[in-house]
Amino acid sequence: MSEIKEAVREKYAGIARAARAGAPEGCCSSAAGGCGCGGDYAPEEIAGLPLQMLQTSLGCGNPVAPAELRPGETVLDLGSGAGLDVLLAARRVGPEGKVYGLDMTDEMLALARENRRKSGIENAAFIKGEMESIPLPDDSVDVVISNCVINLAADKARVLAEACRVLKPGGRLAVSDMVWRKEVPEWLRRHAELWAGCVAGALTEAEYREALARAGFLNVELETTRAYGLEDMPAAALTEEMRRELAPYGGALVSALVRARKPALTAAIPEDREQAVALLQEAGLTTIGIPADLAGFFVARAPHVIGVVGLEYYGPFALLRSLAVAPPERGRGLGRRLVARALESARERGAHEVYLLTVTDREYLARLGFTEVRREDVPAAVRESREFRETCPLSAVVMRKPI
């Protein structure tokens, strides 16, 4: 994959050098050949921006408007190139907001900084780095955008995991990207020039949805905005034999708007009770003893309650209860994150051990670090809890985790 990364780096460095020399190559030019067609921007959006930046727009859509940016938000643009989407986003979030553009190519960063200076926009900054290792802290941005760049990454799963990491709980992802509607030949995946042209590295729609889910995103939406034919692919990169093999794939490559959300894990409020109780009942768990104000409970929202977990405290010990995740969101790590949030809260409260009772989830909880213990080894205060005495059957396994 290093060959592909270098091919991508050199291609876009070359476009930046050409632009600064006065001979810009937009994404649709015969020399650039490849991805979309410079984005999809209304004239009023790009009014007043440097012409050089508009001529080197390399996107396949417009992620800025669908991101529904609000004043004061912090935004990250992955693979920001000459900086068009960064500056458009900076206008939308206003002087109280901030937009970061991330790019791995020195030449593009220099061009973007020059464009920012010419535009007079001050709430934007361009930083060097790779999407697979974003140089920003956890939970630090409200929105991640990108325009025809994630398809260029060799490790897209890592890119999406990093995007989820830097988003604040409840944060949004809005990207324009190239997507295949069907599986493509293996030789295409290895073709460095077609990869750099936004073709070979594109995921299928199913692969994209799976990668987003594994990264921790929810509420995934994927909307096709344009379809491409063989005539849109870099002509010089295809032999006649390749073109014949790709003939059945005409129209299978599309530009798509991809949106998703990072779930917000927060302390529950009384207004969450109805949805939380319904979730527990759907999972076949007891709702006896759940406080009316959900004190000690945490929920995952996206934006409705899709996960819940509760804690009860007995001196230096805590009892974990009521862990449930909505069926469509299971298998995506949400339960693990809910437990981690609950354990963090227990630690903050001074608890040094957490106990639980389970009938069916022994193996899953063992992977989270809980180990089985005998009932007689559980502290007396916990054994006297309603959960132990009344609501859980004697067949339930007791597990413990030191914190």
N, C-alpha and C positions, 0 to 999 in steps of 0.2 A: 504493500500500500504506500510505501515511501515514494515510489515512482509516480503514483497518481498524485500525491500531495505536491511533489515538485512540479509536475506538469500543470497543476492548477495554479500554483504560486507564480510560475513563469508566465503563464498566459495572462493573468491579471496584472502582473507587474508590467508586462509589455503594453497592455492597454493603457495603463496609467502613464507610462513613459511617452506613448504616442500622443496622449491628450495634452501633456505638458509641453510637447514639442509642436502643438498646434494641428495635429492630425488625428483627432479622436476617432476611436473605433467603437461604435455602439454595439450592443449585443446582436443586432440584426444585420450588421455589416458583413460582407462576404469574408472579410479578413478575420473577424471575430468568430463568426459562425457558431450557432449553438442555441443557448437558452432562449428565453422568451423574446420580448420585443420592446425592451425599455420601460416596462411597467405600464400602468393604466392610471394616468393622472389627469384631473380636470385642469383646464388652463388657469383658473383662479388659484389652485393649489401651488403651482410652480411659479407664479408671477413674482418677479423680483429676484429670483435665484440666478446664480451665474450660468451663462450659456454653456460653458465648458462642462459643468456638472451634468446638465441635462443631456448633452451629447454623449456622455459616457455612462448613462443610466443602463445598468446591466440586469435589471430585474425582469420577472415574468408576471408581475402583477402589481398591486398596491396594497400592502398590508397595513398602512397607516390609518386610512379611514375606517376599515372594519375593526381595528383594534379599539375604537371608541375611547380614545385617550381623553383624560380629564385634566383640568388645570391642577398643577402641583404634583403630578405623578412622576415617578422615576421610570425611565424606559431604557432598555438595552436592545440595540440592533446588532444581530449576529451577521458578520461578514458585510460590514457597512460600506465597503468600496469607496466611491468618490463622495459619499455622504449625503445623497439626496434624501433618503428616508429619515436619516437622523435630523436633518434640518427641518423637514416637514413636521416630524414629531415634536421637535423643540418649539415650533410655533404653537402647536396644539396644547402642550402642557404649560406654556407660559413661563414667565420669569421665575415663578416659584417652583417649577418643575426642573427636571434634569434628564438629559438624554446622553447615553454612552454609545459610541460606535466602536465595535470590536472588529479588527482585521489583522491578518497575519502578514500582510504584504507591506513593506516599508514604502514602496512607491505609491500605493493606494492611500496609505495614511498621510503621506506628504501632500498628495492631491486633495484629500478631504480637508485637511487643516487649512490649506490655501482657500478652498471653497468656503469654509466656515468664516474665515477672515473677510473674504469679499462680501459675504452675505450680511455681516454685522450681527449675526445671531450669537449670543454669549452663553446661553444655557445648554451648550453641547460640548462634548469632549470626545476625542478619539484616542483609543488605547490599543496597544499592540498585544496580540495574544491569539490563541487558537480556541476554537469553539469547544474542543474536547476537554479544555482545562481553562474555564473562564476565570480571569483574574479579578473576581468580585466576591464579596462575602456571601454566606448563606442568607436567604430571606432579605435581600437588599433592593430588589426592583419590583415594581408593580406590574410591568408588562414586558414581555420579550417579543420582538418582531424580527423578521428576516425576509429577504426578497431573493428567491432563487439561489440560495447558498447552501442550505442544509444538504441538498442533493450532492454537493461537491465534497462533503466530508466522507472520509474513509470509514469512520466509526460513528454512524448516525445515532446508534443507541446511546453512546456516551454523550453526544451532543445534546440529545433530548433530556438525558438524566441531569446534565449540567444546567440546562435551562430551567428544569424543575427545581434544582437546588437553589439557584439564585433568586427565584421568584418568592415573593412573600406569600404566606398562606392566603389563599383566595386569589392569587395573582393569575394573569391571563397570558396565553400564548396566541399570537396571531401572525402566521407566516404565509407568504406566497411561495409555492415550490412546484417543481416538476414531479409528476406522478405517472406511473404506468398503470393502465387499466388491466393489464394481463402480464403474465410471466414473460421474460425476454430471454433470448439465447445467452448461454454462459459466456461466449466470447465477447459479447457486448459489455458485460460487466467488467471485463478486464481491459477494455480498450481505453487507454489513458487519454487520447485526444477527444474521444467522445465523452469521456467522463468530465474533462475540463470544459466541454461544451454543454454541460448540464443534461446530458442524455443518458449515458451509461450508468451513472450513479443514482438515478432516480429510483425510489422505492415503488413497489406496487401499492395500491390503496390499502390492501389487507396488511401488508408489511408496515405501512405507516401507522395505521391504527394500533397494531400490536406493539410497535415500538413506543408509541405515546402512552399506552396503558402500562407497559412495563416500567416506564420512567416515572409513573405516578400520576399522570394526567387523567382527568375525567371530563365529561361533557364534550367529547370529541366531535367536531363537525368538519366535514370535508366537502367543499363545493367546487366543482369544475368551472373554470372561467374561460378556458380556451383549449381547443384540441389542435394537435400538430400532425402534419403528414411527413412523408419522406423528404419532400422538397424543403422542409425546414431544417433538416439535419446538415451538418457541415459537409459539403460536397466532396472536398478534398480528402476527407477521412474515410470515405466509403468506396470500396471496390465494387465492380458490377456484381460480383458474386454475393457480397454483403447486402447490396441493395435488393437482390432477388430474395435473399433469405428474410429480409425485413419487410418485404412487400405485404405480408398479412398483418403487419402491425401499424399500418397507416391509420391515424386517428386514435391510436391507443396511448400515445403520449400526450398528457394534458398539463396545463397550468391549473393549479388548484389553490384555493384559499383554505388553509387549515387552522382551525381554532380549537382551543382546549383550555382547561382551567386546572390550577393546582388547588386541591381541597384545602379549606381552612380548618385547622384543628384548634378549637377554642374551648374555654370553659363554657359549660351549658348554661342557659338562662331559662327561666320558667316558661317562656314562650316556646321552647324546644320540646316541652314535655310530651305533647300529643304525638309528634312525629317520632320521638325517641321510643315511646311506649309501643307504638305501632311496629317499629322496627324490631324491638325485642320480641313481641308477640309473634311476628312473622318468622323469627328464628327459633321459636319454641322455648324461649327463656322466660323465667318468672319475672313478673313486675311487682311482686309483693315487696313492700319496704322501700320502694323508690321514693325519695323525698319529693314533696310537691314542687320545691324550688330547684330540684336537681343539683343540690349542693354536693360537691365532690365528683360530679360527672363532667365528662368532656364529649364533645360531638365533632364530627366532620361535616362541613357544609359545602355544597357545590351546586346551587346555593341552598337547596333543601338538605335536611339532615339525612346523611347516607351512612353514618357510622356513629356508634356510641360506646362508651365504656365508663364504668363507675368505680369509685373507691370509697371504702368505709375505713375509719381510723379507730384504733384501739391502742392508745398509748403510743409506744414506739413501733407498733405494727400496723400494717394496712391490709385490707382485704379487697382484692380486685374482683369485680363482678360486672355482669351485664355487658359483656363484649359482644357486639353484633355489627355486621356490615351488610348493607343492602345487596341482595343477590347479584345484580349486574356489575357491582364493583368488587366482588370477591376475587382473590387471586392476584391482586395488584399491589399488595403491600400496605393497604390502608389499615388493616387490623394491627399489623406490626407497628405502624406509626402511632396509632391510637394508644397501644400499650406503652410505647416509649414515652409518649406525652404524659400518661398517667404515672409512670414510674418517676419521671422528672418531678412531677408535682409532689409525689410522696416523699421524695428525697428532700425537697424544699421544706416540707412540713416536719422534717426530722425523723421520719420513719427509717428504719434500717433493714426491715424485712417485709416482703409482700407475699401474702398467701392467696390461694384461690382454690376453688372446687370445680372440677370438670367431669363430665360424663363422656364426651365424645372427642374433645380436642387435645388429648394428651400429647400426641406427637407434635402437633403444631406448636403448642406452648413450650414443649421441650426445646424446639428450635429457637425459641425466644429466650432461652436461658433458665427456664423453670425446671426444677427437679422434684420428683415424688418424695413425699415424707409420710410417716405414719400419723394417724389422727392424734395419737397420744403425745406426739412430739410437738403439736401445735400449741402455742401459748394459750393459757386458760381464757384470757380475755377474748381471743378470736374464737375459741371453741364455743363460747357462750353467745356468740352472735346469732341473730335470727337465721342467717344464711346457713350456718352449721346445724342449728337445732331443728329448723322447720322446713326450709324451702328446698334444700338439696338432698337427694336420696343418699342412703348410707353407701350405695354403690359408687358414689362420686369419688374420684381420685383427688387427693390433696396434694398441692404442689407449692413450692416455695422458691423465692428468688431473693438473695441478699442484694441490697442496694447501698 
